[in-house]
Amino acid sequence: MQYNLLNEFDDRIATDEKPINTDNIKDITNNYIENIYNLMEKSPNLPHLILKNDFAGCLEETYEHVYDKLITEVFEKLSLEILTESHKYKLCKCATYLFTKNTTDVIISPEKDVPDSLINMDLEVDSSGIVIAGFGDLDVFPSIRSYIVIGQFASHINYVPEEYMDFNIDFDNRSEILTFAQNDIAERFVKGIDAKSTIEIRRGFEYAFDPNFGRRFPKDSPQYRLNKLLLALPQNLREEIKENLSILLEDIFDRYGYKLKGEILEIVELLPKQELALLAENLVGVTALARRVSSSEETVGWPVDVALISKGEGFIWFKKKNHCETE
């Protein structure tokens, strides 16, 4: 949060002719905290905590001293000179919401009336996941369910069902490829583009409509000229172009991804079990290779464990690495 606030201050300094003063800092801080608080307050409660008696209140009472300490450390002089009691209250509530509300879908987009520093900000806490796949006793076809596990907090395991990833194989839906965790490379293979890239592309197009966009580029650059042309248009026409452009981009991503994935699924539907296992292994393998030859951490690597689940044979290992012997 401190980093994003500094970005907002930098933007104001870069775009305003007058020097930034204490009132400006108060306005930026107030708007920033207010927007974060409103977004998180509207998020749904974690489903398994709905029936708990004042779980949020117990957290705030138990960890109030921790919240106060963190506010002082993070905001430094701001905590004494700028932050009001209302600010501190809302910051404490936001900290509690991270453990009591489903913030996994809170992605701040350029369409919302918030500072640039909040756009596409990730409000998720560190989490892991559990994927359950297979057959029930009476099932003819397999199904899959997944959950985001935030961790254990105050004697409660916090989790969120990933309902959009749930899938049932049936006569109409004969095959599917689902990717989890570090799924960007696998998504590019299946759909031609991953979700984070589509967000960045969409954000890049929409940011061209921002009054501050052109100021970041030389006056003879195409970005500057485009921004000036857009800003010269009437407001209602700009909004119509922006809305239609967003719809067009969404349609392009959907049609391209649907076509490519559809072609792959037609083949997957006919693959024998051994080939399906090889496909799964190679999807993980190509991610491991991408991590190895990039500047990011090598968080995916070989060897890869691969298992097959079938109605007749149940769970069997296709590949499983040997346990290391202790020396």
Secondary structure as the mmCIF struct_conf table of DSSP 4:
data_model
#
loop_
_struct_conf.conf_type_id
_struct_conf.id
_struct_conf.beg_label_comp_id
_struct_conf.beg_label_asym_id
_struct_conf.beg_label_seq_id
_struct_conf.end_label_comp_id
_struct_conf.end_label_asym_id
_struct_conf.end_label_seq_id
HELX_RH_AL_P HELX_RH_AL_P1 GLN A 2 THR A 15
BEND BEND1 GLU A 17 LYS A 18
HELX_LH_PP_P HELX_LH_PP_P1 PRO A 19 ILE A 20
HELX_RH_AL_P HELX_RH_AL_P2 THR A 22 GLU A 41
TURN_TY1_P TURN_TY1_P1 LYS A 42 LYS A 42
BEND BEND2 SER A 43 SER A 43
HELX_LH_PP_P HELX_LH_PP_P2 PRO A 44 PRO A 44
STRN STRN1 ASN A 45 ASN A 45
HELX_LH_PP_P HELX_LH_PP_P3 LEU A 46 LEU A 46
HELX_RH_3T_P HELX_RH_3T_P1 PRO A 47 LEU A 49
TURN_TY1_P TURN_TY1_P2 ILE A 50 LEU A 51
BEND BEND3 LYS A 52 LYS A 52
TURN_TY1_P TURN_TY1_P3 ASN A 53 ASP A 54
HELX_RH_AL_P HELX_RH_AL_P3 PHE A 55 THR A 62
BEND BEND4 TYR A 63 TYR A 63
HELX_RH_AL_P HELX_RH_AL_P4 GLU A 64 PHE A 75
TURN_TY1_P TURN_TY1_P4 GLU A 76 GLU A 76
HELX_RH_AL_P HELX_RH_AL_P5 LYS A 77 GLU A 81
TURN_TY1_P TURN_TY1_P5 ILE A 82 ILE A 82
HELX_RH_AL_P HELX_RH_AL_P6 GLU A 85 THR A 100
STRN STRN2 LYS A 101 LYS A 101
TURN_TY1_P TURN_TY1_P6 THR A 104 ASP A 105
STRN STRN3 ILE A 107 ILE A 107
TURN_TY1_P TURN_TY1_P7 PRO A 110 GLU A 111
BEND BEND5 LYS A 112 VAL A 114
HELX_RH_3T_P HELX_RH_3T_P2 ASP A 116 LEU A 118
TURN_TY1_P TURN_TY1_P8 ILE A 119 ASN A 120
STRN STRN4 ASP A 122 ASP A 122
HELX_LH_PP_P HELX_LH_PP_P4 GLU A 124 VAL A 125
BEND BEND6 ASP A 126 ASP A 126
STRN STRN5 SER A 128 GLY A 134
TURN_TY1_P TURN_TY1_P9 ASP A 137 LEU A 138
BEND BEND7 VAL A 140 PHE A 141
STRN STRN6 SER A 143 PHE A 153
TURN_TY1_P TURN_TY1_P10 ALA A 154 SER A 155
STRN STRN7 HIS A 156 PRO A 161
HELX_RH_3T_P HELX_RH_3T_P3 GLU A 163 MET A 165
STRN STRN8 PHE A 167 ASN A 168
BEND BEND8 PHE A 171 ASP A 172
BEND BEND9 ALA A 181 GLN A 182
HELX_RH_AL_P HELX_RH_AL_P7 ASP A 184 LYS A 191
BEND BEND10 GLY A 192 ILE A 193
HELX_RH_AL_P HELX_RH_AL_P8 ALA A 195 TYR A 207
TURN_TY1_P TURN_TY1_P11 ALA A 208 PHE A 209
BEND BEND11 ASP A 210 ASP A 210
TURN_TY1_P TURN_TY1_P12 PRO A 211 PHE A 213
HELX_RH_3T_P HELX_RH_3T_P4 GLY A 214 ARG A 216
BEND BEND12 PHE A 217 PHE A 217
TURN_TY1_P TURN_TY1_P13 LYS A 219 ASP A 220
BEND BEND13 SER A 221 SER A 221
HELX_RH_AL_P HELX_RH_AL_P9 PRO A 222 LEU A 231
TURN_TY1_P TURN_TY1_P14 ALA A 232 ALA A 232
BEND BEND14 LEU A 233 LEU A 233
HELX_RH_AL_P HELX_RH_AL_P10 GLN A 235 VAL A 268
TURN_TY1_P TURN_TY1_P15 GLU A 269 LEU A 270
HELX_RH_AL_P HELX_RH_AL_P11 LYS A 273 ARG A 292
TURN_TY1_P TURN_TY1_P16 VAL A 293 VAL A 293
BEND BEND15 SER A 294 SER A 296
BEND BEND16 VAL A 300 VAL A 300
BEND BEND17 TRP A 302 PRO A 303
STRN STRN9 VAL A 306 SER A 310
TURN_TY1_P TURN_TY1_P17 LYS A 311 GLU A 313
STRN STRN10 GLY A 314 LYS A 319
HELX_LH_PP_P HELX_LH_PP_P5 LYS A 321 THR A 326
#
